[in-house]
C-alpha cells in the first residue's frame, strides 16, 4: 500500500487519475486533457499497473490530516505532495511532512516528495522549496529514504519519474 498525502488543493486527485491512465498505456505519451476533479473528502483507492505488478495507492483528503496516522499501518511507501505555486501553504506542508517522517509506523517507508504545479505562473523553484523546507537537514536526519521530484499533474511533466519511483519501491 502506498499513501498519497498532502494539503487540500495540491493536486493529489489529478495526480492519481493521471498516474492511473499512464500506467494503463504501454508506451503512449499523450494523456489528453486533464480530467475534472473535486476535493477528496475521505479516501480514494486506485490500483496502478506497473509491469506485471499492481500497487494500490490510497489518497487521503487533505482535510483528513488529523486522522492520517490511522492509515499508516501496512504502508510501504508515502507520496507527499506540495503545491509549488502556493507560498502560503509551505509552512503547514513542512509541518505535515515532519509529522509523517516522525511517525513510528512509517519509519521504514520510502518517501516521495512531489512539488506539483510547476507549470503555473510563478511557482517556487526547486532550490527555493528545498531551502524553505530545509530539505538537506530533513533528508540527513530522516530514517526513511526520501526522493524529491518536481512535476505537473496537469501537463504530465514528471509523471513517468513518479511511476518509476513507485515501481522501484515495489522491488525492495
PLY file of the C-alpha trace (Angstrom):
ply
format ascii 1.0
element vertex 172
property float x
property float y
property float z
element edge 171
property int vertex1
property int vertex2
end_header
0.00 0.00 0.00
1.19 3.48 -0.90
-0.34 6.53 0.77
-0.83 9.77 -1.18
-0.88 12.68 1.24
-0.80 16.46 1.10
-2.81 19.56 1.90
-6.14 20.31 0.27
-5.80 21.57 -3.28
-2.26 20.39 -4.03
-3.40 18.14 -6.89
-3.48 14.65 -5.36
-6.64 13.51 -7.15
-5.45 14.72 -10.54
-2.08 13.07 -9.96
-3.75 9.77 -9.16
-6.00 9.94 -12.24
-3.03 10.79 -14.46
-0.82 8.05 -12.98
-3.62 5.53 -13.44
-4.09 6.50 -17.08
-0.33 6.44 -17.69
0.04 3.03 -16.04
-2.57 1.59 -18.43
-0.91 2.94 -21.58
2.01 0.97 -22.95
4.45 3.49 -24.36
1.86 6.13 -25.26
2.70 9.65 -24.17
-0.49 11.61 -24.90
-2.53 11.87 -21.72
-5.19 14.07 -23.29
-6.95 16.85 -21.48
-6.82 16.76 -17.67
-9.98 15.26 -16.20
-12.17 17.29 -13.89
-11.59 16.72 -10.19
-13.18 17.72 -6.90
-11.55 17.91 -3.48
-11.42 14.49 -1.86
-13.40 14.12 1.33
-12.45 10.70 2.62
-10.23 8.37 0.63
-9.73 7.20 -2.94
-8.21 3.79 -3.71
-6.57 3.32 -7.09
-4.71 0.29 -8.42
-1.79 1.11 -10.70
-0.34 -1.49 -13.03
3.46 -1.40 -13.09
4.71 -4.09 -15.41
3.14 -7.30 -14.17
2.58 -5.98 -10.68
-0.07 -3.79 -9.17
0.26 -1.28 -6.41
-2.67 0.21 -4.53
-2.43 3.93 -3.86
-4.70 5.32 -1.16
-5.29 9.03 -1.45
-6.34 10.68 1.79
-8.12 14.01 1.55
-6.17 17.00 2.83
-8.98 17.81 5.26
-8.35 14.42 6.89
-4.87 15.42 8.08
-5.65 14.89 11.78
-6.58 11.23 11.16
-3.90 10.34 8.59
-1.98 8.33 11.22
-4.83 5.82 11.45
-3.93 4.77 7.87
-0.17 4.31 8.39
-0.29 0.60 9.27
0.77 -1.70 6.41
2.06 1.24 4.40
5.28 0.58 2.47
5.59 3.94 0.76
4.32 7.50 1.00
3.90 10.13 -1.67
3.68 13.58 -0.10
2.59 16.35 -2.42
3.20 20.09 -2.13
1.81 22.92 -4.26
4.94 24.73 -5.51
2.83 27.72 -6.57
1.19 28.29 -3.17
3.64 30.13 -0.92
1.03 30.44 1.83
0.91 26.66 2.24
4.64 25.95 2.54
5.00 26.14 6.32
1.96 23.95 7.02
3.11 21.43 4.39
6.53 21.29 6.03
4.95 20.61 9.43
2.82 17.85 7.88
5.89 16.30 6.24
7.83 16.32 9.52
4.88 14.69 11.27
4.78 11.93 8.64
8.53 11.34 8.84
8.44 11.09 12.63
5.56 8.57 12.69
6.76 5.28 14.14
4.71 3.18 11.70
6.36 4.92 8.75
9.98 4.64 9.88
10.78 2.14 7.11
8.51 3.53 4.38
10.04 5.02 1.24
9.00 8.65 0.77
8.48 10.57 -2.46
8.20 14.32 -2.01
6.48 15.87 -5.02
6.50 19.58 -5.76
3.47 19.94 -8.05
2.11 22.74 -10.24
5.46 23.80 -11.65
3.60 24.67 -14.86
1.73 27.56 -13.22
2.98 31.13 -13.40
5.46 31.96 -10.65
5.98 28.62 -8.93
8.82 28.43 -6.46
11.93 26.84 -7.87
13.20 23.53 -6.54
16.10 25.39 -4.91
13.66 27.74 -3.14
11.46 24.87 -1.99
14.43 22.88 -0.71
15.62 25.93 1.19
12.23 26.72 2.74
11.72 23.10 3.78
15.36 22.78 4.89
15.32 19.57 2.92
19.03 18.86 3.26
18.58 18.70 7.05
15.39 16.66 6.78
16.95 14.13 4.41
20.08 13.84 6.58
18.11 13.13 9.76
15.18 11.08 8.43
15.24 7.32 8.85
13.40 6.89 5.54
14.84 7.18 2.05
13.42 10.41 0.57
13.21 11.17 -3.15
12.31 14.66 -4.37
10.70 15.35 -7.75
9.10 18.31 -9.47
6.07 17.69 -11.64
2.91 18.98 -13.16
-0.01 16.62 -12.79
-1.90 18.82 -15.26
0.63 18.76 -18.12
2.10 15.34 -17.32
5.65 16.60 -16.76
7.42 14.31 -14.28
4.68 11.67 -14.09
6.83 8.91 -15.58
9.51 9.56 -12.97
6.88 9.22 -10.23
5.76 5.89 -11.71
9.39 4.70 -11.89
9.81 5.61 -8.22
6.70 3.60 -7.32
7.97 0.64 -9.33
11.36 0.81 -7.60
9.74 0.76 -4.15
7.97 -2.49 -5.05
11.28 -4.18 -5.79
12.64 -3.52 -2.32
0 1
1 2
2 3
3 4
4 5
5 6
6 7
7 8
8 9
9 10
10 11
11 12
12 13
13 14
14 15
15 16
16 17
17 18
18 19
19 20
20 21
21 22
22 23
23 24
24 25
25 26
26 27
27 28
28 29
29 30
30 31
31 32
32 33
33 34
34 35
35 36
36 37
37 38
38 39
39 40
40 41
41 42
42 43
43 44
44 45
45 46
46 47
47 48
48 49
49 50
50 51
51 52
52 53
53 54
54 55
55 56
56 57
57 58
58 59
59 60
60 61
61 62
62 63
63 64
64 65
65 66
66 67
67 68
68 69
69 70
70 71
71 72
72 73
73 74
74 75
75 76
76 77
77 78
78 79
79 80
80 81
81 82
82 83
83 84
84 85
85 86
86 87
87 88
88 89
89 90
90 91
91 92
92 93
93 94
94 95
95 96
96 97
97 98
98 99
99 100
100 101
101 102
102 103
103 104
104 105
105 106
106 107
107 108
108 109
109 110
110 111
111 112
112 113
113 114
114 115
115 116
116 117
117 118
118 119
119 120
120 121
121 122
122 123
123 124
124 125
125 126
126 127
127 128
128 129
129 130
130 131
131 132
132 133
133 134
134 135
135 136
136 137
137 138
138 139
139 140
140 141
141 142
142 143
143 144
144 145
145 146
146 147
147 148
148 149
149 150
150 151
151 152
152 153
153 154
154 155
155 156
156 157
157 158
158 159
159 160
160 161
161 162
162 163
163 164
164 165
165 166
166 167
167 168
168 169
169 170
170 171
